[in-house]
């Protein structure tokens, strides 16, 4: 990731504090409150993915992440509520102002979803869902030096977003495996980047507001039930994409203006889950 200096000056930009985070906790409480009146499933598993982050004509990073995923879901005949979380860690290789290898990365995501079962047609159950999501990414190359002696730095990236998706579930198994899939659009509500360059002489720690963007994701799920235990396993390949426009201008203590460039990320992965 990379911040870009600009040559003109405007009035100071004041970033709003996040006001949507409490809504996530309200969704969590709403989901938990449904436990006593709905059927529920609990999922826990592991996943791995390859991810690429690109700022066109500036830099890119590629690497792999591995971690844990979980979901608790309460359903009845007409609707469902779900709380999802995942955490992963890995290493990225940077190419831009020189190269840096093995930059530690970590990602955390929390989502609350509310869904409605719409129709059963052509052998599939079709559901529509909405929700609220929080995504946190930390990329930390601080005190690392590139092949051209450029100094790395820590970057925190947070998104608050609104997911809207369709879920399809095949009513009858295929060779003993259940089949389902999701297609989702994610509308960015608020985005923020914290850049910790203050340890570098002549630079400050900076924050960038980056609210204009969207994401999407696609997944397939293959589920096998074990009648003797009442449990299932699922294999779930997925694809996630984010596309974020250039940030608002932020100024350092010297009055110089900086922006976070337009960027996009692509992540391909697969998860293995135990469903109880």
N, C-alpha and C positions, 0 to 999 in steps of 0.2 A: 504494500500500500504506500501511497505517496501523496504528499501535499504539494500544491503548485502555487508559486508566487505570482501575483498579478501586479501590474504597473500603475493602476489608478487607485485613487483613494475615495472612500465614502464615509458616512458617519458610522460610528461604532455599531456593531451588530450584537444585540442582546439575545441570547438563547433562552428559550423557555425551559423550565424544569418539566420533567415528564409528569403529566397529570393522568395518564391512562393506567399506570401500574396498579393502582388500587382496584381498577375494574377486573384485573386478572384474579385478584384475591376474592372478589365477589363471585366470579365464575367458579372458582374452586369451592367456595362455601355452598353455592347453589348445587354443584355436582354432588358434593358430600351429603347435603341434606336429602338428596333423592335416594340414597342407598337403602333406606328403610322401606321404600314404597316401589322399588323396581328390581328386576333381575339385573345381575351385574356380572361382569367379567373383569379379570385382572390379568394384564399381560406384562411380561418382563423378558428382556432379551438383550442381545448384543448386535452391533452392526459395524460395518467398515465401509469406507467410501473413498473415492478419489475426487479431489476438488481443485478447480482452477479459478483464480481471481485475476481479472484483467482490467487495467486502465489503458485503453487503446493509445498507442504512440507514446506511452509513458513507462509502463512496467507491467509485469505479470508474475504471479506466484502459482506454483503447482505443488501438490503434495497429497498425503493420505491421512485420514482421520479414522479412529476406532473408538468405540465407546458403548454406552448402555442406553437402552430405550425402554420406556414403560408407558402403560395406559391403564386407566380404570374407567369403565364404561357401564352406565346404567340405562337399560332399555325397557320399553314396554311395547304394546302393539302398535302405537302410533308415533313414538318419538324416542330419542336417546339424548343423553348428555355424556360428555367424555372429558377427561383431563389427561393430557399427554405431556411427557417430558423426555428429553434426551440430553446426554452429555457425551462429548467426545474430545479426544486429544490426539495430536499428531505433529508432524514436522513438514515445513514448506521450504521450497527452494525459490529464491528471488532472482529475477532477471530484470534489470533496469539500469540504474547507475552502477554498473558492474554487476556482480553476482554475489549472493550469500546463500549458503546451504544450511539445511537443518535448523530453520527458524521454528521455535516451539509455538504451536497454535492450540487454542482450546475453544470449544463452542458449547453453549448451553441454550436450550430452547424450551419454552413452556407455553402450552396452548390449552384454552378452554373452548369446547365445541358444543353447540346445541343443534340437534338434527331432527328432521321429520321424515318418516317413512311415507313416500308419496304413492307409488303404484307398484303392482306386481304384473309384469308383462313380458311375454316372450321368454319365460323361464327365468327372469331376473327380478330381484327386489331392487327398487330404485329409491334412494334417499337423498335429500338435500340438506346441507348443513352450513352454518355460519359460526363465527366465533371471534376470539381475540387472541393474538399471539405476541410473545416476547422472544426476541432472538438476540443473543450476546455472543460476540466473537472477540477474542484477544489474540493479537499477533505481536510477538515480542522479540524484536531483534536488537533491543537496547544493548549497547556496549559490544555489538558485533560490527565488523568492518567489512565492506565489500571489496571485491577484487580491484576496484579503482580508488580505494581508501575513503569511500563515502561511509558515514556513520549511520548505523541502523537505529531504530527507536521503537518504543512500544506504541501500539495502536489498539484502542478499544472501540468497537463498533456495536451500536445497539439499534434495533428496530422494534417499533410497536406497529403491528399490522392487523388487518382485518381479512381473515380467510373466508372464502366462499367456495364450496365444493359439491360435487356429485359423487355418490358412492353406489356402485353396482355390485350385487351379490347374486351369484348363480344359485338357483333353488335346489338343484340336484348335483351331487358330486360327480367328478369325472375321474374314473379309475380310483375311486376312494378319496380323492382330494377335492376339497372345496375351493372355489375360485371366486375372488372378489377384486375390485379395483377402485381407485379414486382418481379424479381429475380435479385440480384445485387452482383457483386464482387468488393471489394474496395482494391486497391493496395496502401500500405503505401509508401509515398514519403519521408517524414521526420517526425520523432517523437522526442519529447523532454519532459523530466521530470525535473521540478524544485522542489527541496526538501528543505524546510525552517526549518532546524534543528539548525540554528545558535544560537537560544536563549537557547539551552541546553548546559550546561557546557561541554567543550571538543569536541564540534562538530561545523561544519561549514554549511552554506548554500551551496548546491551542485546542479549541473546541469548534466543531463545524456542524451546522444544521443542514441536514440533507434529507428533506421530506418528500421529494418528488421521485416516485419509483414504484415498481411492482415486482411481484414474483409469481412463479407457478410451480406446480409439482404434479407428478404422475407416479402412481405406484400400482403394482399387482401383488396379490397375496394368494399363496397356495397353502391350504390348511389341511392337516391330517388329524383326525380324531382317534383317540385311544379309548375304546369302549370300556376297558377294564378299569381305567383310572378316572374317566370323566374329564380328562385333559386333552389338549391339542397342541401341536406344534405348527408354526407358520414360517414360511420362507417368503420374504418380501423384497424384491428388487424395486428400486425407486430412482427418480430423477428430480432434482430441485434446481431452480434457476432464480436469480435475482438480477434486476437491471435498475440502476440508481443514477439519477441525473446529477449534474454538477451542483455542489453545495452553494449556500450563501457565502458571502465574503466575511472573513474573520481577520482582525488586525492584531499584529504583535505590538510590543512596547515601543518599537521604532516607528510605528505608523504604517508599516508595510502590510498590504492586503494579500491574503492567501485564500485559496479555495481547495476543496477536495474534489478531484476530477470525476467526471462521468465514469462509471465502472459497471461491470457485470461479473457474476460468478456462476459456475456450473458445477454441479455435484452429482455423481453417479455412485450408487451404493447398493448394498444388500443387507437385510437384517434377518436374524434368526430368533424367534420368539417362542416362549412357553405361555400357553393360555390356560388359565384356571377359572 
